[in-house]
Amino acid sequence: MSNEIFFDPIRWDKREIVLQTNVAPIVTGSSRVVRKVQRLRTKPVKVRFKFGQDLNVSGEDLALALSTLCGKEFDNVRFGFSVPTITKCDIENWTESCVDAQGEEEPRKRDLGGTTLNFSGGFDSLAAHYMLPTQQSLVSLDFGGRFSREKKFFKHFSPIQIATNVAQTSLRRNSWSFIGLGSLLAMSATQSKYCTFGSIIESTGLKRNTAHEKGLTFPPFASAGMTSAPTTQGISEVGTALVIAEYAPEHLAASLKSLASPLEEKLYRKWALARTALQHVGKPVPFLQVVRPEVPHYTFGERFVVDLTAMMVASLGQEDLARQLVRGLDSKKIADAKALGFDFMFKADARMYANYPSELRPALEKALGKSGIAWYTDKDREDAEEYRQYWESTTQQ
């Protein structure tokens, strides 16, 4: 673990928060000497949050949001502002660090209701938008730089927008939960009871009894009073494409374009997956072909989700396209793909929704039914497990 990190406010109002830290900026020099010179000449990072509307961010909200940038990487975390004692203790527990604050404030009393969806505009969060009840707040992070493509799309949904530079700092590496810091900063405005991320079943590696399946709420969001509502966790990337094709086919092309930059592996893979899936179920494909990378980015065995997509595409008779998605997809693996069952990719696993909030379930079930997504059968579970075991045995050879 590193020694200490501090966050001292330089500016804090309804439109922007700027905090001085002691974190060194990322250096990009081509040699150790050049990087050392860069470190000597650069000043520590200032973390910035700029709001697209007035937000009354409390010390409680800000501390919880900043804790997502800490993870378990520091022995000591110091906030140069007042934080409720209970919040400070919660952060200490989950970051496993000693937390100090400049003062103490009273926790905010909240009247919670509705859901905050952490919304990037990609397939997964866009599908979640249509699978949730209408009482929802969209919160979008504008990371700038190469992520500016996301803003071009998500701004059309009028989310609460928060521009930040954290993706250009090393702080983004400490915990995945930083992608949800916007929902914590916006808590005073949303007063949300539930918190949703666009995570999908592939993120579990098709394993059982994971934290995803148990529906656990990650600590900083639980501390804010929210409960996890994993709306898309039980469906695959195919499922998200089917939902969008049913509810908003006019957004499929723009959402796809916002996912990644031209010639990136992710863009081509998502295009191939969505096209193949929509053709398989007899739905129109409302987007043009994208340019594929000259060489597949990954070799079979490196990325579970990439290999799963390629194998599914091959199983549906698109062998040439499957070979364009991953290196090392030889004739033996293609034959194996055709022998395996991939119907589960077009369905939903009810076990992933065992702890899903009951008041959100009617909207979920309506969306699944309307999109033609049935629940897993026993065979679907067996097929998913068979593929997982196949992939693990193949990659261990």
PEQUI-V275363 format. One record per pair of residues at least 6 apart in sequence whose C-alpha atoms are under 7 Angstrom apart, sorted by the first residue. I is the first residue (numbers start at 1). GAP is how many residues later the second one is. D is the distance in Angstrom with one decimal. If there is no record, write none. Layout:
BEGIN
I/GAP/D + I/GAP/D
END
This chain:
BEGIN
1/72/5.0 + 1/73/5.3 + 1/74/6.4 + 2/71/5.9 + 2/72/4.8 + 2/73/6.4 + 3/71/5.6 + 3/72/5.3 + 3/73/6.4 + 4/70/5.6 + 4/71/5.8 + 4/72/4.5 + 4/73/5.8 + 5/16/6.8 + 5/17/6.2 + 5/69/6.8 + 5/71/6.4 + 5/72/5.1 + 5/73/6.3 + 6/15/5.4 + 6/16/6.3 + 6/71/5.8 + 6/72/4.5 + 6/73/5.9 + 7/12/5.6 + 7/13/5.6 + 7/14/5.0 + 7/71/6.4 + 7/72/5.1 + 7/73/5.9 + 8/11/5.1 + 8/12/5.0 + 8/13/6.6 + 8/71/6.4 + 8/72/4.5 + 9/9/6.0 + 9/10/4.3 + 9/11/6.3 + 9/71/6.5 + 10/8/5.4 + 10/9/5.4 + 10/10/6.5 + 11/6/5.3 + 11/7/5.0 + 12/6/6.5 + 14/40/4.8 + 14/41/4.8 + 14/42/5.6 + 15/35/5.9 + 15/36/5.0 + 15/38/6.6 + 15/39/5.5 + 15/40/6.6 + 16/33/5.6 + 16/34/4.4 + 16/35/5.9 + 17/31/5.9 + 17/32/5.2 + 17/33/6.5 + 18/28/6.6 + 18/29/5.7 + 18/30/4.5 + 18/31/6.4 + 19/27/5.5 + 19/28/5.2 + 19/29/6.5 + 20/25/6.6 + 20/26/4.6 + 20/27/6.5 + 21/23/6.3 + 21/24/5.7 + 21/25/5.9 + 22/22/5.3 + 22/23/6.7 + 23/21/5.2 + 23/22/5.5 + 24/20/4.7 + 24/21/6.0 + 25/19/6.1 + 25/20/5.6 + 25/144/6.1 + 26/143/6.0 + 26/144/6.3 + 27/8/5.9 + 27/11/6.5 + 27/12/7.0 + 28/7/6.6 + 29/6/4.7 + 47/118/6.5 + 47/119/6.5 + 48/116/5.3 + 48/117/6.0 + 49/113/6.2 + 49/114/5.6 + 49/115/4.7 + 50/112/5.5 + 50/113/5.0 + 50/114/6.4 + 51/110/6.0 + 51/111/4.7 + 51/112/6.4 + 52/108/6.5 + 52/109/5.1 + 52/110/6.2 + 55/131/6.6 + 55/134/6.6 + 56/132/6.3 + 57/128/6.0 + 57/129/7.0 + 57/131/6.6 + 59/22/6.7 + 59/23/5.7 + 59/24/5.1 + 60/23/5.4 + 60/24/6.2 + 60/27/6.5 + 60/47/6.8 + 61/123/5.6 + 61/124/5.4 + 61/126/6.9 + 62/123/6.0 + 63/20/7.0 + 64/120/6.8 + 64/156/5.6 + 65/116/4.7 + 65/119/5.5 + 65/120/6.2 + 67/24/6.7 + 68/107/6.0 + 68/109/5.4 + 68/110/4.8 + 68/113/6.7 + 69/102/5.2 + 69/103/6.1 + 69/105/5.9 + 69/106/6.3 + 69/109/5.7 + 70/101/6.8 + 70/104/5.7 + 70/105/7.0 + 71/24/5.4 + 71/103/5.0 + 71/104/5.0 + 72/23/4.6 + 72/24/6.0 + 73/101/6.5 + 74/23/6.2 + 75/22/4.8 + 75/23/6.2 + 76/21/5.3 + 76/22/4.7 + 76/23/5.9 + 77/20/6.7 + 77/21/6.2 + 77/22/4.8 + 77/23/6.3 + 78/21/5.8 + 78/22/4.7 + 78/23/5.8 + 79/21/6.2 + 79/22/4.7 + 79/23/6.4 + 80/21/5.9 + 80/22/5.1 + 81/20/5.9 + 81/21/4.9 + 81/22/6.2 + 82/19/5.8 + 82/20/5.4 + 82/21/4.1 + 82/22/4.7 + 82/23/5.6 + 83/18/6.2 + 83/20/6.4 + 83/21/5.0 + 83/22/5.4 + 84/20/5.2 + 84/21/4.8 + 84/22/5.5 + 84/23/5.5 + 85/19/6.4 + 87/136/6.9 + 88/11/6.3 + 90/133/6.7 + 92/6/5.8 + 92/7/5.8 + 94/125/6.4 + 110/81/6.5 + 111/80/6.5 + 112/79/5.0 + 112/80/5.2 + 112/81/4.8 + 113/78/6.4 + 113/79/5.0 + 113/80/4.7 + 114/21/5.1 + 114/22/5.4 + 114/78/5.2 + 114/79/5.6 + 114/80/6.4 + 115/20/6.7 + 115/21/4.6 + 115/22/6.1 + 115/77/5.1 + 115/78/5.9 + 115/79/4.5 + 115/80/5.6 + 116/20/5.7 + 116/21/4.7 + 116/22/5.8 + 116/23/6.9 + 116/67/6.5 + 116/76/5.9 + 116/78/6.2 + 116/79/4.9 + 116/80/6.1 + 117/19/6.9 + 117/20/6.1 + 117/21/5.0 + 117/22/6.2 + 117/78/6.1 + 117/79/4.7 + 117/80/6.2 + 118/20/6.2 + 118/21/5.2 + 118/22/6.1 + 118/62/6.2 + 118/65/6.7 + 118/78/6.2 + 118/79/5.5 + 119/6/5.5 + 119/19/5.8 + 119/20/5.6 + 119/21/5.0 + 120/20/5.8 + 120/30/6.3 + 120/34/6.3 + 121/29/6.6 + 121/32/6.4 + 121/33/5.0 + 121/134/6.1 + 122/133/5.3 + 122/134/6.7 + 122/136/6.5 + 122/137/5.5 + 123/117/6.0 + 123/118/6.5 + 123/132/6.3 + 124/74/4.7 + 124/75/6.6 + 124/108/7.0 + 124/116/5.7 + 125/72/6.8 + 125/73/4.3 + 127/113/5.2 + 127/116/5.8 + 127/117/5.7 + 128/70/6.3 + 128/103/5.8 + 128/104/5.9 + 131/100/6.9 + 131/232/5.9 + 131/233/5.0 + 131/236/5.4 + 132/228/6.7 + 132/231/5.7 + 132/232/6.3 + 133/227/6.5 + 133/230/5.6 + 137/53/6.4 + 138/21/4.7 + 138/22/6.2 + 139/20/5.3 + 139/21/4.7 + 139/22/6.1 + 139/43/6.2 + 139/44/6.1 + 140/19/6.1 + 140/20/6.1 + 140/21/5.0 + 140/22/6.3 + 140/42/6.9 + 141/20/6.0 + 141/21/5.0 + 141/22/5.8 + 141/41/6.4 + 142/6/7.0 + 142/9/6.3 + 142/19/6.8 + 142/20/5.9 + 142/21/4.4 + 142/22/6.2 + 143/20/6.0 + 143/21/5.5 + 143/22/6.0 + 143/24/6.0 + 149/109/5.2 + 150/108/4.9 + 150/109/7.0 + 153/101/6.7 + 153/102/6.8 + 153/105/6.5 + 162/20/6.6 + 166/6/6.2 + 172/6/6.5 + 192/34/6.5 + 193/32/6.7 + 193/33/4.8 + 193/34/6.3 + 194/32/4.8 + 194/33/4.7 + 194/34/5.7 + 194/35/6.0 + 195/31/6.0 + 195/32/6.0 + 195/33/5.1 + 195/34/5.8 + 196/32/6.1 + 196/33/5.1 + 196/34/5.6 + 196/35/6.6 + 197/33/6.5 + 198/34/6.0 + 199/33/6.0 + 199/34/5.4 + 200/32/5.4 + 200/33/4.2 + 200/34/6.4 + 200/35/5.8 + 200/36/5.5 + 200/37/6.7 + 201/32/5.0 + 201/33/5.3 + 201/34/5.6 + 201/35/5.3 + 202/34/6.2 + 202/103/6.1 + 205/99/6.8 + 206/178/6.7 + 206/179/7.0 + 206/182/6.4 + 213/138/6.7 + 213/139/4.7 + 214/141/6.7 + 215/13/6.7 + 215/140/5.7 + 216/12/6.7 + 217/10/5.8 + 217/11/4.9 + 229/127/6.0 + 229/128/6.5 + 233/119/6.4 + 234/114/5.2 + 234/115/5.0 + 234/116/6.8 + 234/118/5.0 + 234/119/6.7 + 235/112/6.4 + 235/113/4.8 + 235/114/6.7 + 236/109/5.7 + 238/35/6.8 + 238/36/6.5 + 238/39/6.2 + 238/107/6.1 + 238/108/6.1 + 239/107/5.7 + 239/108/6.8 + 241/33/5.9 + 242/129/6.0 + 243/128/5.2 + 244/8/6.6 + 245/7/6.9 + 246/125/5.6 + 249/37/6.8 + 252/34/6.9 + 253/33/6.6 + 253/34/5.0 + 259/8/6.2 + 260/6/6.3 + 260/7/5.2 + 261/6/6.9 + 263/28/6.1 + 263/29/5.7 + 263/30/4.9 + 264/29/6.6 + 265/28/6.7 + 265/32/6.1 + 268/22/6.5 + 268/24/5.7 + 269/56/6.3 + 273/36/6.5 + 275/10/6.1 + 276/37/6.6 + 278/6/6.6 + 278/7/6.3 + 296/28/6.0 + 296/29/5.6 + 296/30/5.1 + 296/31/5.9 + 297/29/6.8 + 298/28/5.4 + 298/29/6.2 + 299/27/5.5 + 299/28/4.4 + 299/29/5.8 + 300/7/6.0 + 300/26/5.9 + 300/27/5.9 + 300/28/5.5 + 300/29/6.5 + 301/94/4.9 + 307/19/6.9 + 310/12/4.7 + 310/15/6.0 + 310/16/6.9 + 311/11/6.9 + 311/23/6.9 + 311/26/5.3 + 312/25/6.8 + 312/30/6.1 + 313/9/5.6 + 314/8/5.4 + 314/20/6.1 + 314/23/6.3 + 314/24/7.0 + 315/22/5.1 + 315/23/4.4 + 323/6/5.8 + 341/42/5.5 + 342/41/6.9 + 343/37/6.7 + 344/32/6.5 + 344/36/5.0 + 344/40/6.6 + 346/27/6.3 + 347/26/4.9 + 347/27/5.1 + 347/28/5.6 + 347/29/5.9 + 348/25/6.5 + 348/26/6.2 + 348/27/4.8 + 348/28/5.7 + 349/26/5.9 + 349/27/5.2 + 350/25/6.3 + 350/26/6.9
END
